Structures are given as C-alpha cells and as structure tokens.
Amino acid sequence: MPVGPRWAGFSTSCSSSSASSSCSTASQDKISIGWIIAGLGIFAFLWFLSSLRRAVRRWEGDDGFLTALTTIGGVVYATLAFAAIAINVGIRTMSDDTYRHTVYPGLIHAADDASYMLHATGGAGASAMIIAATLAAMRAAVIPKWAGWLGIIAGILALASIIFFPQAAIGLWILIVSGLLFARGGQSRPAMG
C-alpha cells in the first residue's frame, strides 16, 4: 500500500498482510518530509503569485479585473493544494495515534483520492490565473502572440486537471513565467514580434 503524498514525490510502503498494516517510523519520517517539501513548494508559489500580481497590475492599467482574477485564481489553487496535503498527511499520520499504530488500507486510499480531488479542483483557480495573466501580457505586448496563445491553451488545459497530465501544463507555465519574471526583474518591456 503506498504511503505518502504521491503527487509530492514521496511514497513509502507498509506491509499489508491483513486488513490492517503497520507502518514503520521511517515511513512516518518520509511522510513528514514530503509534507514539508510540498508545503514549501506552495509557499514559494505564493511568492510567485505576488510577483505575478504586481506584473499583471502594471501590464493591465485598467480597472484591475485581470489583476484580481489572477490573484483570486492563484489563491484558490494554493488553498486547495494546502488542503490536499493537509488531508493526505493528516490521515496518514493519525496511525501514530491509534491502537498498535494500525493503518487501514481503505482509509489510506480515501486520503489519496480526497487529496487528489482537492488538488485537481484547484485547476479551476490555476486556469483563471493563467488565462488572466496571459491576457494581460498579450494586451500589453510583453510577450509574442504565439506565446500568449500557448498560455491560453495551458490555462484551458488546467481546467482538465482531473485527468492528471494537464497538471504538467500548470507546472510548466509557472516555471516558464517565473523564469521570465525573474529575468526581466519586474520590468514590463514590450515584446518583439
């Protein structure tokens, strides 16, 4: 039975010789390390979101609709991601608080599914963030049109996060945009082409 937040990159095993299984302290340590790393990743995302909000506000210059949508979408995504790791790790670590450290495989499976659904549901927020930020950048001509259309496609794909692979589009978009924001140092120069 896999144990640990799978989508955070940590998975350990417990023996499942009967309806309940017993996990080792090493497994609990790996779960805790996964929780810390995932939490730090979401914390870093919030710093990215703040930088993105500042850039979108500068690019937009209008009534702030796209700035608000970028911020709200990112906060929804971060909130559901935090909730996902909290539920997953909370259910897994409760085995330390039960009689004989019993872990119930059905409950672990429920933790996996519940946390995955929470995280995938956050794709709607990520989609709003990606599309709004991309539209603001396209209107301000700080990115080429083809890159803008790729951003719009990534935002639309984020709506389908439930099927897993579109989550890679979210991650890739965040990675590319954070690199561009860092490289430009917050400057909003029009793009060539």
RAUR-V814361 format. One record per backbone hydrogen bond with DSSP energy under -1.0 kcal/mol. CO is the residue of the C=O (numbers start at 1). NH is the residue of the N-H. If there is no record, write none. Layout:
# RAUR-V814361
CO;NH
CO;NH
This chain:
# RAUR-V814361
1;14
3;12
4;6
5;8
5;10
6;9
12;3
21;103
24;28
25;29
26;30
27;31
28;32
29;33
30;34
31;35
32;36
33;37
34;38
35;39
36;40
37;41
38;42
39;43
40;44
41;45
42;46
43;47
44;48
45;49
46;50
47;51
48;52
49;53
50;54
51;55
52;56
53;57
54;58
55;59
56;60
57;61
64;68
65;69
66;70
67;71
68;72
69;73
70;74
71;75
72;76
73;77
74;78
75;79
76;80
77;81
78;82
79;83
80;84
81;85
82;86
83;87
84;88
85;89
86;90
87;91
88;92
89;93
92;95
93;96
94;97
98;101
99;102
103;21
104;108
105;109
106;110
107;111
108;112
109;113
110;114
111;115
112;116
113;117
114;118
115;119
116;120
117;121
118;122
120;123
121;124
122;126
123;127
124;128
125;129
126;130
127;131
128;132
129;133
130;134
131;135
132;136
133;137
134;138
135;139
136;140
137;142
141;191
144;148
145;149
146;150
147;151
148;152
149;153
150;154
151;155
152;156
153;157
154;158
156;159
157;160
158;161
160;163
161;164
163;165
164;167
165;168
166;170
167;171
168;172
169;173
170;174
171;175
172;176
173;177
174;178
175;179
176;180
177;181
178;182
179;183
180;184
181;186
184;187
